[in-house]
Amino acid sequence: MSNFFSRLFGKTEDVTSAFFWANKILELQKENRELRTLIVELEQRVDKKIDKIQPVIYNIHNKQNDT
């Protein structure tokens, strides 16, 4: 009877179970997709910020020709 309640309410994970590992793989795949999405969004934000940077314009002239 106590075994029934421990299985019902307790979260004991059987690491030898194929279902445990299949579930773990699915969780990791989901996390991987989420991380990839976040990286793509971050790259897009960085690209937008880089595109907004104005190039530096130097006022260079030849002092020898200017008299």
CYANA upper distance limits for C-alpha pairs under 8 A (distance plus 0.5 A):
  1 MET  CA      5 PHE  CA      7.13
  2 SER  CA      6 SER  CA      6.58
  3 ASN  CA      7 ARG  CA      6.67
  4 PHE  CA      8 LEU  CA      6.58
  5 PHE  CA      9 PHE  CA      6.30
  5 PHE  CA     10 GLY  CA      7.83
  6 SER  CA     10 GLY  CA      5.19
  6 SER  CA     11 LYS  CA      8.20
  6 SER  CA     12 THR  CA      8.46
  7 ARG  CA     11 LYS  CA      7.44
  7 ARG  CA     12 THR  CA      7.63
 13 GLU  CA     20 PHE  CA      7.77
 14 ASP  CA     20 PHE  CA      7.24
 15 VAL  CA     20 PHE  CA      6.72
 15 VAL  CA     21 TRP  CA      7.67
 16 THR  CA     20 PHE  CA      8.06
 17 SER  CA     21 TRP  CA      7.23
 18 ALA  CA     22 ALA  CA      6.56
 19 PHE  CA     23 ASN  CA      6.47
 20 PHE  CA     24 LYS  CA      6.63
 21 TRP  CA     25 ILE  CA      6.58
 22 ALA  CA     26 LEU  CA      6.78
 23 ASN  CA     27 GLU  CA      6.71
 24 LYS  CA     28 LEU  CA      6.68
 25 ILE  CA     29 GLN  CA      6.58
 26 LEU  CA     30 LYS  CA      6.68
 27 GLU  CA     31 GLU  CA      6.70
 28 LEU  CA     32 ASN  CA      6.48
 29 GLN  CA     33 ARG  CA      6.72
 30 LYS  CA     34 GLU  CA      6.78
 31 GLU  CA     35 LEU  CA      6.64
 32 ASN  CA     36 ARG  CA      6.63
 33 ARG  CA     37 THR  CA      6.67
 34 GLU  CA     38 LEU  CA      6.74
 35 LEU  CA     39 ILE  CA      6.67
 36 ARG  CA     40 VAL  CA      6.73
 37 THR  CA     41 GLU  CA      6.73
 38 LEU  CA     42 LEU  CA      6.58
 39 ILE  CA     43 GLU  CA      6.61
 40 VAL  CA     44 GLN  CA      6.74
 41 GLU  CA     45 ARG  CA      6.77
 42 LEU  CA     46 VAL  CA      6.68
 43 GLU  CA     47 ASP  CA      6.55
 44 GLN  CA     48 LYS  CA      6.70
 45 ARG  CA     49 LYS  CA      6.80
 46 VAL  CA     50 ILE  CA      6.59
 47 ASP  CA     51 ASP  CA      6.59
 48 LYS  CA     52 LYS  CA      6.90
 49 LYS  CA     53 ILE  CA      7.26
 62 ASN  CA     66 ASP  CA      7.16
 63 LYS  CA     67 THR  CA      8.10
